[in-house]
Amino acid sequence: MYRLLLPISLFLLATPFAAAQPSQPPPAEPPPAYTPTSLVAEPGLPRTQSGHPDFQGVIWATNFFPVFESNPMLKTLVVSEAEGKSFVETMVGGIMKNPVFNIDPEGHIIIGGTDGLPLVRGERRSRLIVLPADGKVPLTPEARKIVSASSDEMDDYEQRPSGERCLVLSGSSPSHATISYNRVQFIQTPDHIVIHGENGDEARIIPFAERHAPTGPTSWYGDSIARWDGDTLVVETIRQPQGEAVRGLFQKFLVNADAKVIERFTRLAKDELLYQFTVEDPKAYTTPWLAEYSYHASTTGMFPSPCHEHNYSLPNILLGKRMADLRGVKRD
């Protein structure tokens, strides 16, 4: 993918003048470049009565291996099928060595039963982040300290993340980047767009508006407004709950209350919906960053999400903390 212009360097190395000069470090490899994903859709896609693309009537699903930032094992954004398969098999094998997944049969399904790396316009992607081009979250030093902090000190149930409490599950809050398996469906009206997520059976009801309301209550998903940019649905969200600032599964990022998350939904084909999101927050990042992946049409419907009925995690986490407290008590 990258090329170094070497003819002049080779000529100098072949001359006595060059041989007499002190050795110079090799020229730096040019930074990787990101070519924006084409938003040109296949012809004949359905439209609503108002003329906008119709996202309805399809269950849009993801089922990819959770890879967020760039990984040293994969040098480029787009990789071959063989490279992607080998990478996922290696990562799954390493993860499954963790006793947590060995004792949890659902862990094998969630981590091992994916469709591989994300697929965007027929390309296997090595990560979700595409800008900056190095595929890394551009956290400031202060923000990096926040996301690196342990949650072990959260010993009260109200301090635990909303997902552990079955309030807002992964894949529902803007941005949809905290889970590799998700299903959504859309309801479109002239005045609102509804994004209904399978995880938690949650619905974001978003009005079409030119600006955010300056005051008023916000939801668990923040204050969102929608607009159309050509055939792309754009959703801007501010005022997200500060208690949900730290996001991510294996790799963490930050969405502060005063951050702006810009989501873009573009229907590329009958069975593909491109999802892009940008996070803007000068307090947390040195530059805005962009991530993207595609939803694909599912062959099945939405499934119930009985989070509370199966939520063994929260009481066990709190019980473990209480036991740790007891072990720390000094005895006579």
N, C-alpha and C positions, 0 to 999 in steps of 0.2 A: 504493500500500500504506500509505503514511503520510499522516496528515492533521494540519494545524495548525489550532488553534481561533483564528480571526482576528476574529470580530465585535467583541470588546471593543477590540482594537488598532485596527480601522478606525474605531470610534466616537471613540476618543481622538485619532486623527490628524485627525479632522474638526472638532475643537474648538479655540478659541484657546488654551486652557490647554496642550493638547498641542503646539501649534506653538511655544510659548515654551520648551519644555523642550529640553535638549540631546539630540541624537540618540542613540538607544539601539541597541545591536546587535540584530539579529533574534533571536527566541527560537530556542534550539537545537532541532534536529530530534530527535524522540524516538528512542531507540535501537531498532534492529530487534528484533522479538520472534520467538522460535522456538516454533512450535506442535508439540509432540511428535507424531511419526509414529504413526498408529493401528496398534496391534498386533492388531486384530480380523481374524481370518482368515476366508477364505471357508469355508462349511460343507462337510462331507464329505471333508476331507483325511484321508489315511491315517494310522493310528496303529499303534504297535508293540503287542505282546502285553501290555506293562506299562501301556499307555494313553497313552504320551507321543507327541507328533508324530513321524512317521517321515520322516527326511530322506533315507533310502536310496533306491536305484534311480534316482537322477537325477544327472546330471553338472551341477553348478552352475557357471555361467561368468559372467565379467565381460569386457566389451570396450568400455570407455568412454575418452574422452579424459582424460589424467591431470591433473585439476584438484583441488587439495588445499585451498588457502586461498581466501578471497574475492578477486575480481579487480575492479579499478575499472571495467572494461568492463561488468560485470553488477552491477546495484545490489541485486538481491533474490536470495533463496535459490532460489525457484522461478521459472523463466523460460519463455517461450513456445517452441514448436518453432522458430519463425523466428529468435528471438534466439539460441537455442542453436546452431542451424546456422550462423548468421553468425559467432558467436564462434569456433567450432571451425575454420571455414574460414580466418578471419583468423589464428588462432594457428598452425595447421598451415602456412600460407603463410610466416609469419615463421620458424618452426623449420626449414623446408626450405631456407631460405637459408643455413643453417649448412653449411659444407663437409663436416662429419662425416656428415650425413645424405645429402648429395648423392652421396657415394662409397659409401654403404652401402645396398644395395637393401632390406635388412631394415628399415632405419630408416623407409623410406616406408611399409612395411606396419604397423610397430608404432605410428607416430605418426599416419599418415594413414588407415589402414584401420579405424577404430573405428566404433562405433555412435553416436558423438556424446557428448553429456554424459550423466552417470549418470541412470538412470530409476528412480524410487522411487514405487511405487503410482501409476504413470501420470504422474508429475510429472517434468519435466526439472529437475535440480538443477545450480546453478552451481558447487557445490563439495561436498567431503566433510564439512568441519567445519561443525557446526550449533550447537555451544555452545563458547565464547562466541558470542553471536548475531551479532557482527561478522564471524565466520568466520575469525578469525586465531588462530594458535597463541599462547597466552599465556606465552611464554618469559620467564624472568627475564633481566636484563642479562647475568649470568654465563653462563647457558645459551646465550644468543644468540651469545656469543663462541665458544663451543665448536662450535656447528653451523656457524658462519661460517668456521671455520678451514679452510685448504686441506689437501687430502690429498696434495699434491705431495711432502711430505717423507716419505711412506710409501714408502721405497725398498727394503724387504725384503718378500718374498712373504708372510711371516707377518704383516706389518702391514697388508696389503691387506684390504679387506672380504671377508667370507665369500662373497658372491655372485660376486665376481671369481675366487674360488678354487673355485667350484662345490661349496661345502660346504653352504650354506643359501641357496637362491635367493629372489629377491624374491617376496613374496606368501605365504611360508610361515611366517615368524616372527610372533608376536603383536606388533603388530597387522598385519592384512593391508591395509596402506595404501601400500606402496611400489611398486606396479605397477598398471597399469590393465587388464592382460589376465591372467586367472587362471582356473583350473578346479580345482574340488575335488569330492570325493565323501565320503560319510560311511559309517561302519560303526558300528552301535549294538548294544551288549549291555547287560544289566542293570548291569554293573560298570564299563564303559569306553565312551568315545566315541573313535572314530578319525577324524581329519580327514586325508584323503589328498590331497595337492596334486600337480597335474601338473608344476609347475616343480620340477625336480630329482627327481621321483618320490619325494617325501618324505611321511612319515606322522607325525602327532602322536598319540601314544597317551595318552589322558587319563583318569585314574580319576575316578569319582564319589566325592567325599570331602567331609567337613565342614571340614577344615583342612589346610593344607600341612604336609608333613613338615619338621620343623625343621632336619634335617641330611640329608646324603646327596648324591650326585652329581646334577647337573642336565644337561639336554641342551642342544643348540643353541637350543632353543625355550624354555628356562627351565623352571621348576617350575610345572606347571599342574594344576588340579583343576576338576571340573565339578559342576554341580548344575542342577536344574530350578527355574525360577521360573514357575509356571503352565505355559504352553505354550512358554516361551522357554528355550532352552538357554543357560546362563551358564557361561563359562569364565574363571577368574581365574588370572593368571600373574604370578609374581614370579621374582627371581633369574635374569634374562636375562643373557647374556654381556656383560660390560662392553665388550669389544672391538667389539660390534655396537650401541653406544649411539646413534650418529648414524644416523638413518633418513631415507628420503625420496628422491625423484627430482629434481624441479625445486625443490621447497620442502622444507627440512629440518626435522626435529624430533628429540627426544631421548628415549630410553628407557634410563634408568640401571638398574644392577643392582638397586637397592632400590626401583624404581618398581613400581607395580601396574597391570597392563593387564586390564581387564574387558571381555570380548567377549560379545556377546549375539546369538544366532541365532534368528530367528523365521520359521517358514514361514507366509507370508501367503496363498499360493495354490499351485495345482498347479505353477505355473511361476515362482514368485518366492519368494526367501529373503532376508529383511532381515538385514543384518549391521551391527551397531553396536559401537563400542568406545570405552571411556573410558580415559584415561591419568591416573593419580594419582601425583604426585611433587612435593611442596612444594619440593624443592631445585631443580627445573628449571622449574616453572610457578607462576604467581601464583594459578591456580585449576585444578581438574580440567577437562578438555575432552573433548568428545564428537564423534565423526565417524560417518557412516553412509552406506551405499549398499546396493543390492540385487544379489544374484546372480540370474541367470535360467536357466531350464532350457535346456541345450544340445541341439542336434539331432545332435551327434556325440559320440563317446566321448573318452576320455583319449588323449593322444598321447605318444610317447616324448620324453624331455627329454635329448638327448645333449649335455649342457653341456661335459663334458671334451673330447669329440671336436671340438667347434667353438670351444674356448676359446682364441682367438688373442689376446684382450685382455691377459691377464696377462703372457705373455712379451713382448708389444709394449710394455706399460707399463714393465716392468723394463728392456727394451732402451733405451727412450727415456730413462729415468733414467740409465742408464750412459753414454749418449752426452752427456747434459747434464753429467755429472760430468767426462767427458773434455774437453769444451769449457771447463770451468772450471779445468782444470789449467794452471798457469803453465809456460810453456816458455821455455827459454833462447834 
